[in-house]
Amino acid sequence: MNRSLAISLSSSLALVATLALSGCKDRNQSERSPVQMPPILASLSAAPSASAPIAMKDQSMFTPLTDTIQVSPQISLDQVAAAKAQGVTMIINNRPDGEDPSAPQGDEIAAAAAAAGIDYVAIPITHAGFSAPQVDAMIAALGKAEGDGGKVLAYCRSGTRSTLLWSLARAKQGASPAELSDVASSAGYDLTPIRPMLDALSGRTE
C-alpha cells in the first residue's frame, strides 16, 4: 500500500465507519428507535428484554468467530470466571464507560479479569465510529493473545462493534473480506455495511 493510499484510508476510516454503523442494527434491535439520537447510540441503548438478567449469566452468550476469538454482548462479573474456564486469556472491552451506567464498567471488568489472571484491554468504540488507531490497537491485542497461545473474548453492547473491529483488523492484515463476511454471517453478524472498507484495508477486490 503506497503512502498516499495509506493516508487516505486513515483519514477517511472514521467517517466511513460512522456511516456504515448508522445502517447496522444490533441483532435484537427493533426497526426504529423510539427516541431521536445518533443511530449507533439509538441501537445500543435499546432496552434489554425481560430475560436479559438470566441470559447475562449464561456463558453460551459467547459467540465464536474462530477458534481463538469469541464475541459477546455486555458481560457480567460472573462471566469473567466462565471465560477463564473456557481458556480465555484476554478480554477486550469495546464498550465506552457510561454507555449503560447500570452495566459493569471497564474498571470493574478489569479488576475481575486481573483476579482471574486474564489480560484486559479497552478499545472503546463510540458513535463516532472506528479510527485507524483503534484498528491498530485491535491488531496488537489479538497478536499478543495469539502469541501467548490463548483465546480472546471481545464484548460491547451486542457483540456487533467487536465483530466489526475484529474484521477490520483482520482485513488490514490481508485477510479475505469475503471469508471474513462468511465468518461473521455464520455468527449472526452482517459486515455488508463496511464491506468497502474491508476491501480497501485488505487491498483485495473480490
HELIX and SHEET records of a PDB file:
HELIX    1   1 ARG A    3  SER A   22  1                                  20    
HELIX    2   2 PRO A   39  LEU A   44  1                                   6    
HELIX    3   3 ALA A   52  MET A   56  1                                   5    
HELIX    4   4 GLN A   59  MET A   61  5                                   3    
HELIX    5   5 LEU A   77  ALA A   85  1                                   9    
HELIX    6   6 GLY A  106  ALA A  116  1                                  11    
HELIX    7   7 ALA A  132  GLY A  147  1                                  16    
HELIX    8   8 THR A  160  LYS A  172  1                                  13    
HELIX    9   9 PRO A  177  SER A  186  1                                  10    
HELIX   10  10 THR A  192  ILE A  194  5                                   3    
HELIX   11  11 ARG A  195  SER A  202  1                                   8    
SHEET    1   A 5 THR A  63  PRO A  64  0                                        
SHEET    2   A 5 ILE A  69  SER A  72 -1                                        
SHEET    3   A 5 LYS A 151  TYR A 155  1                                        
SHEET    4   A 5 VAL A  88  ASN A  93  1                                        
SHEET    5   A 5 ASP A 119  ALA A 122  1                                        
END                                                                             
